[in-house]
Amino acid sequence: MKRLLKILLTIFISLVVIIAGLWAFISYRSSHYFDFVTTDKPIEAKYTAPGPHEVSYVEFDADNVVFKNYDVWYPSDIKQSTSPVPLIVIANGTGSTALTYKAIFKHLASWGFIVVGNADENSRTGASSAASLNFMLRLNQDQQSNFYGKIDTDHIGITGHSQGGVAVINAVTQQQNGHYYKAMFTASATSSFWGQKNQLGEDWSYDVTKVNIPYFMVAGTGAFDAGTATDISAQKGQGIAPLWSLNTNYAHIPDSVTKVMARRVHADHGDMMTHADAYMIAWFMYWLQNDQQAGNAFFGKNAEILTNANWQNIRKNN
């Protein structure tokens, strides 16, 4: 009996060690996702890696039961900065909060951005993103705040994943402070199929014809994003962000607006914020920090993304 108990105890301890090791690896992989993302071209590789800034974090009470907190990641040397810093607002996907994207926020901030989000798990109307933006604009005018005069209000961007992609479009086109945004990015924005009255409901709808700022949209080729449907009329096989949706949105954005769409190969819905964030950062580096090299990823006949093996179904108008 003692021998059996000893064997069982050994097995139990071994299982605990294995589970703890797996958990530690999963945790490390989540916080260091950039070490596990495959890159194919120099600009993509550059922005997949962490940026040059150390990053700090601060949480503010949102005084709202839905938004809960305003979570802000920012370059630690912001106090020493003689120039204001661009701001990026992040809208959450369904059931997610800002802390879900902690590693993404930190990565963006390491490239010289202030990044803000909140805990709204149903962000689609863009109202919570508007609240995050208003909060940061108030801090920028508050002499008691560490962010006083530190936010470059002429260079503000917005990004979001899934339902957060719907929020991005609505924040830019429907919310009163939408005019502050100078560039936008969406990862696997929920298609307009789901915004119909007989689907998830019309509060999931959006109107990209009102977009008037540079827009970069991406999705994955995996089954959850792509589905099998080829248009909005199909009642079966609708993915979350299928190719037909990207094509339709791209076509409906005015041609006067700089626009780019692409799909990440061998990536699916849950991958898109991590597997696309290098080009997301490059997009914001160009539009919000005037980094001309970053723009080479997207613009001209030799744009890097055009020959990047990680990307397909690329459309752009510049």
Sequence and secondary structure as in RCSB ss.txt:
>XXXX:A:sequence
MKRLLKILLTIFISLVVIIAGLWAFISYRSSHYFDFVTTDKPIEAKYTAPGPHEVSYVEFDADNVVFKNYDVWYP
SDIKQSTSPVPLIVIANGTGSTALTYKAIFKHLASWGFIVVGNADENSRTGASSAASLNFMLRLNQDQQSNFYGK
IDTDHIGITGHSQGGVAVINAVTQQQNGHYYKAMFTASATSSFWGQKNQLGEDWSYDVTKVNIPYFMVAGTGAFD
AGTATDISAQKGQGIAPLWSLNTNYAHIPDSVTKVMARRVHADHGDMMTHADAYMIAWFMYWLQNDQQAGNAFFG
KNAEILTNANWQNIRKNN
>XXXX:A:secstr
 HHHHHHHHHHHHHHHHHHHHHHHHHHHHHHTGGGT    SHHHHHHHS  SS EEEEEEE SSTTT EEEEEEE
GGGGG SS EEEEEEE  TT  GGGGHHHHHHHHHTT EEEEE  S  TTSHHHHHHHHHHHHHHH TTSTTTTT
EEEEEEEEEEETHHHHHHHHHHHTSTTGGGEEEEEEES   GGGGSTTTT GGG   GGG  S EEEEEESSHHH
HBS  STT SSSB SS HHHHHHHHHHS TTS EEEEEETT  GGGHHHHSHHHHHHHHHHHHH  HHHHTTTSS
TT GGGG TTEEEEEE  
